[in-house]
Amino acid sequence: MKLCSTIPEVRAACRAVRANRKRLALVPTMGALHEGHLSLVRAAKAQCEAVAVSIFVNPTQFGPTEDLSKYPRQFDRDRQLLEKEGVDILFAPSVDEIYPNGQVTWVLVEGLSEKLDGRSRPGHFRGVTTIVSKLFHIHEPDAAFFGQKDAAQLAVIRRMVEDLSFPVEIVACPIVRESDGLAMSSRNAYLNPEERGRALVLQRSLQQVQHEFQAGERTSAQLISAAKKVFAREPQVVLDYFEIVDPETLDPVERISQKTLVAVAAYVGSTRLIDNTVLDR
Ligand code: PAF
């Protein structure tokens, strides 16, 4: 695995791959890798001849009161995991390498960036789309792999790629869960044992919605009310949002007649967790 810390180095490594007519995949991450990330790497390896992974805890997508300084960092472990998976190129730049002059140029997907997590975390998606555009320009990948767990991020990135004509295929990979159903997330590491138990309410609320949908309920208001009853039984978890939306526009859907996204975010202690499921006819 070639380890690169500068933009010219990683650009040259990626161009060499593509000069050999190999299809290049990019898996952008913020490190603290878990099985969810590794599933992206495996999907990338199955679909492309060479895989690049980036590890960069991107400061511009964290708000001033968020967890940038305590975000888990475990570079040596991450590097070993990626080596084992047979990753070809690892890009792990410093903040100065990526933002040498601060940042005054932004990529913003208007509207979409203010929905779901974008409403709760102002500026978050502007930071995500800016870094993802930079990573696309630096690596010039043929395909990029993202987790379905970050469904709103996926919608924002897909729209950016479409609007800015990036020649990149965006591949979404299924949510990977712990054995008890908790969606894998680097932030799960913040949970103490009691919080870890309480966090399962996110998955339970989504299962309740799936159950009522399978039984024939199609009205979003009814489904949301059923989910909120599940949350009411776990009062120490504070619901941020529970929404039923179009997966592309993230606009609320009143009656479900096609593929629809059910997305939830909640605070378990001070840790904000997200999860989602898709309702399909
Ligand atoms: O999903 C993430 O880990 C981050 O938002 C991403 C896409 C790597 C951008 O920093």
Boltz pocket constraint, residues with backbone or C-beta under 6 A from the ligand:
constraints:
  - pocket:
      binder: B
      contacts: [[A, 28], [A, 29], [A, 30], [A, 56], [A, 58], [A, 61], [A, 127], [A, 128], [A, 131], [A, 132], [A, 150], [A, 153]]
      max_distance: 6.0
